[in-house]
Amino acid sequence: MFRHPIAIGFATAFLSSTTAGGAYAATELQWWHAMAGANNEVVDQLAKEFNESQTNYKIVPVFKGTYPEALNAGIAAFRAKKSPAILQVFDAGSGVMMGAEGAIMPVAEVLEKGGYKFNKDEYLPGIAAYYSRPDGTMLSFPYNSSSPILYYNKDLFKKAGLDPEAAPKTWPEVIEAAKKIKASGAACGLTSTWLTWIQTENFAAWNNLSYGSNENGLAGTDVKLSFNSPDFVKHFQDIADLAKDGTFRYGGRTSEAKQLFTSGECAILTESSGGLGDIVKSGMNYGIGQLPYEPGEGRPQNTIPGGASLWVFAGKSDAEYKGIAEFFHFLSQTKIQARLHQVSGYMPVTMAAYEETKKSGFYEKNPGRETPILQMMGKAPTENSKGVRLVNLPQVRDIMNEEFEAMLAGKQDAKAALDKAVERGNAAIQQAIAQ
């Protein structure tokens, strides 16, 4: 069986650890997370409501930085035998956690310990499948699932002579709009968070292109990357060309570019649906559109989930597992899931919450808010659009980001950047498999 180096570190620490316990561990449950800004407020509110609903357990939210930082903090804490009860792990870290099964307790087992049964049929199919083993066993609790969408500044659109009520749908339309916006005097036409998740992984799924072999890693760990095909090269060369005069502005590797949009500098942003809270909070006059796609027969296909799920560490006491089960049961309530979706922009992870939101007329009153759900559920997924799961996806994303940054700095063209990212990524995957 393949063991990822991080999984080996997990397992080594696990085997030498003692069962967590003590006066505080029986009732106090730390929830380490990566939710900043408006989403951090949502986390705090959920913990407060759960704590006030009963007296046996206390959820203590602890912010641990960005998604990659939170994952690294969880790994380090486990090795030091000081792991939290619950760790929020982003989608890219799922392969790492799945390879460390000796260090985690599958969520289905956690709920059973608490007297509850986990029914994956209650959850949106694409989300349930992504966080499960091939045999269907759910390993982590879907908390905040998202889909990338397009946000645009209606005021800057109007100033550039564009229709403020019509979001561009294809990448050629986005490029044309971005150029007009820059020419109208705006600081920047286009920006994007997560060039890896949005412009590569979701670009592949949305346009029904192969990201890698073995169904992008969902059907097996031995993956050969393929995101240097002509469609990807054209897409990234378009971005590189826009960057030359500042029409495209790079914000950073994760969600930093959102600030370029909320500040009014950039008029178009591709970002997670979960970024909505901060955009609403900014008070700007914004619109929502679907993720742009390249024109072509059968396109667009379907997007793949991002966001994160909640993982539970092994080695906890029965009392702790009972408390975690109670908290997950609390989070599963339809009223909680519907509200979480409506205030945060993340997708409702249960079908009941989606139907409840639909029935309430929320989508009619809030145009665009159903877009991320329709993108993900609109078509049955193909081998190219089920998701991406690599044994070391965070590492591969780092490699990709290094090559993208060199491209945006004018040091190489898109073809060279993607060829190098594929070559280096393949080598890193093989090295991880060999561990």
N, C-alpha and C positions, 0 to 999 in steps of 0.2 A: 504493500500500500504506500502511495506517495506521502511523504511528510515534508511540508514546507519548513524552511529554517526557523521561521517564527513559530510554527506549530511545535517544532522540536523544543524550542525555548519554553513554550507554554507547558508542554508535557513534562519536561524535566522539573520545572518549578512545581507542577501539579503533584507529581509523584513524591516530592519531598516535603509537600505542604501538609499542615495539619488542618483539621476541620475548623472553619471560622466559627467563632462563638463569642461568648462574653456578654456582659451586662447590656452593652449597647447594641451589639449585632443582632440580638433577638428581636429588637423592636425598631431600631434605626436602620433604614435601608438607603444607602447612597446611590444616587442615579447620576452617573457622569454623562455629560452631554456636550454637544457642540452648537447649541442654538444661541445665536447672538441677536441683539436688537429686539424687534417686536416678537420674534419667535421665542426668545428667552423669557419674555413676559408671559407667554402662553404656558411654557413649562412650569414656571413658578406658580401660576394660577391653578394648573392641574394638580400640582403637588399639594397646594393649600387646600383645595376642595377635597382631595382624597384624605388628607390628614384630619380634616374637620368632620369627615363622614364616619369615622370610627376612632377608637382609642388604643387599639393594639399595636399599630404600626405607624412609623413616621418616615415618609419619603423625604430625603434631603437632596435636592438638585445641586449639582456642582458643575459649573461651566469649565470645560477643559480645552478651550481654544477651537481651532478649525477642526474639520472632520479628520484630516490626517493626524493632527496633534492629539485629538481625543483617543484615536486608535493606539497611537504610540504610548500614551499615558496609561491606557488600560493594560497593554502588554507589559510595561515596566512594573505596574502595580501588582500584576499577577506573579511576576518573577520574584518580587519582594514579599510575596504572601500578604499583600495588603489590597487585594482587589475589591472593587465596589460590588454591590449586589447586582447592579444593572449598568451596562455600558452601551451607549448609543454608538453604533458603527455604521458608517456610510456604505452605500451600495458597493463601492470598489473594494471595501475590506471584507466583503462576504466570503470570498474565496479563501482568504487568510483564516477567518474564523472557522469555516467549514473544515479546513485542514487541521484544526486544533481541537477536534471534537472531545478529546480527553480532558480538555480544560474548560469545556462549556457544558451546560445542562440544556438539552433541547427544550424549547418552550412547551411542547406538548407534554413532556414529563413534568415540568414545573407546574403546569395547570392541574395535572392529575394529582400531584402531591397536595394541592390545595383543594381538591374535591371538585374540580371543574374539568370539562371536556373541551378540547380545542377542535372546532369543526372548520376545516379550511374552506369548505364550500360557502361559508358565510362571507369570505373575503373576495375582493376583486381578483379574478383568476390570474392575471399577469403578475400581481403583487405576491399572491400566495406561492406561485410556482418559483419565483425568483429566490425566495428565502427558504426553500425546501430542498431536501435531498432528492435525487432522481426517483426514489421510491415513494415520494409524496410526504415524507415526515417533515413537519415544520420545525425548523431549528431556531428561528428567532421571531420575535413579536413585531409585526409591521407597525411602526409608529407614525412616521412621516414620509409618505411616498409622494414623489413629485414627477412632473413631466416638464421638459423645457418648452417654453412658449416665447412669443415675441411681445415686448412692451414698446410703446412708442409715445413720444411727447406730442400731444395734439397741437400745442401752441407753436412748436417749432415746425411741425408739418404745415400748418396754416401759413406761417411766415415764408416758407419755401414754395408756396403755391401748390402744395399737395392737399389732397382731400383728408381732413382730420378725422373723418369717420370711416376711412378705408385703410386697413392695415395691408402692407404688401404681402403677397402670398408665396411668391417664388424668390429664389436667390437673385435672379436677374432684376426683378422688381425692387428688391432690397438695395442692391448695388446702385441702381439708377436713383432711387430716393435718397440714399446716403450722399451721393454726389451733389444732388440739387440742394440738399440741406447745408452741406459744407459751403457751396457757392453762395448761399443766401446769407452767410456771415456767422453761422453757428460754429462753435469750436470743434465739433466732431459730429459726424453723421451716424456712425455705427460702432458699437462695442459689444463684447460678449463675455460672460463669465464662463468658466470651465470649458476651455477649448478642447479638452479631452472628452469629457462626458457629452457636451452638446454638439460640438463641431466635428467630432470623430465617431464616437460610439452611437449617438443618436442620428447623426448624419447618415451613418450606414443603415441603421434600422429603418428610418423614415423614407429613405430612397431605395430600400431593399437591396443593399450592397453587402458583400461579405466583409466583415471586420477581421475574421480569422477562421481557421479550420475548426472542425469538431463543433459546429454550431456556435462559434465564438466562445468555445470553452465550456458550454453547458453540457456537451455530450462526452467530454473527456479532457484531461488536463494537458495532453500533448498538443499544443496549439501552435500553428504557424500563422503569423499575422499577415494580413493582406490589405491593410488600409493605405497602401501606396499605389493602388490602381489609378487609371487615368481620371476617374470621377473625383477622387479625393485630391489628386494633384491640381486639377482645375479649380476646385473649391478653395483650396488653401492658397493657390497663386492669386486668385481674386482678392482674398483677404490681404495678402502681402502687398499687392499693388495698391489697394486702398490705404494701406498704412504709410505708404511713401510720402503722401502729402497731409497725413493726419486725418483723412476721411474716416479711417478705422483707427481706433485708439485701444491699445492693450492695457488692461487694468491689473491683471495678475492671474495666478494659476487657479484660484478657486472662485470665490464670489466677490472679489474686490471691485470688479468693474461696475457693480451695481451702484457704487458711489458716483461714478461718472455720469450715470443716468439720473439719479435722484438730485444731483447738484445742478442739472440742467445743461451740462456740457455736451453730452451725446444724446442724440434724438431717438436712436433705435437701440434696443437692448435685447439680446437673446439670453434668457436666464430661466432658472427654475421657477415653476409655478409657486413654489414655497417662498420666493422672494417678494411676494405680493405685500406682505405686512409692512415692510419698510417703505415700499413705494406708496402705499396708501398713507402711511404716517408722514411722508414728505409733503403731502398736500398738493402735489403737482397734478396737472390736467393730463391724464394718461389714457391710453387705449390698449386693448389686448388683441393679439392676433395669434393664429396658429404658428407653429414652428415653420419657417420657410423650407421649401424643398426644391430640388432641381427638376425642371420640366422633364417629363418622360412618361411612357406608357405604364399604367398601373400605379403611378405615384400620386400622392404619398401613401405609404404602407401603414406602419404603426410605430409610435415611439416606445421607448423602454423606460421602466421606472428608475428614478434616482431617489434621492433622499436617504433615509436610514431606517434601521430596525433596532430593536432592543435585544441585546444578548445577555444571558445569565451565566455567571461563572459557576463551575463545579466547586465542590468542597464547602458549601454553605450548610448551615444547620437546617433541620426540618422546619423550625419556627421561621427562619428567614425565607425559605421557599414558600411557606404558607402565605407570608406577607407579600411576596412578589406576585404570587398567583392572585391574591386579592386585588393588588394594584392593576394587574393586567386585565382582570375581570372588570374593574372600574373603567379602564380606558376603552374597553370593548363596547360599552353601553352606546346605544344608537344616539342618544342625545349628546353624549360627549364627542363621539366621532363626527357627528354632523356639525357641531359647533367648531371643533378643531379645523375641519375643512373650510368652514365659512369664514373664520377669522384669520386663518393663516395662509390660505392659498394652496396648502397641500391637499392631495386628493383624499376623499373619504376612503378608508381602507376596507370598509365593509359595504356590502351591497345594500343593507338596510339603511345605512346612513346616506348613501347616494340616493336611494328612492325617497327617503324622508326629505332630503334637501330639494329634490326635484318637485315633490308634491307640494312643498311649501311655497313654490313660486320664486324661490331664490334666484334661479338662473335667468328668469325673465326680468327680474329687477336688477340683476347684475350681469350685463352682457359680457361674454367672454369667459366667465368663471367656470363654465362646463367644458371649455376647450381642452384642457389637459386630459380630462377623462375620455372625451370623445376621440382624441388622438391615440390614446393607448388601447381603447376597446373597440375602435371602429372596424378593424379587420382582424381576422385570425392571424396570429404571427407565423412568419415563415422561418426557415432555418437561419435567415439573416437577422431576424427581428425579435428573437426571444429574450435577448439581453446579452451582456458580456460578463463572463466569469473566468478570470485568470487566477492562478494560484498566487500570483504576485502583482495583481493589477495596480496597486498603489505605486510600486516600483516602475512598472511599465509606463504609467502616466507621468512619472517624474522624467523618464527618458524622453517621452514625447514632448513634454513642456520645454526641456532644454533645447531640443531641435526647433520647436516653434519659435522660441525666443530668439534664437540665432537667425531664423528666417525673418522675423519682424524687425530685427536690427540691421537687415540688409546684408548679412554675412553669407547667406545661401538662398537659393530659390526653393520653391515648394517641393519640387521633385527630390532634390538632395535631402531636404529636411525629412520627408516621409520615408525615403529609402533608408536613411540612417536610423530613423526611429524604428523601422521594421527590423532591420538587421540587429540593432542593439537589443530591441525588445525580445526577439526570438532567442538570442543568446542568453538573456536573463531568465527567460522561461525555462530553457533547457537546464540551466544551472540550478534553478530552484527545484526542478523535478528530480535532478540527480542527488539532491541532499538526502 
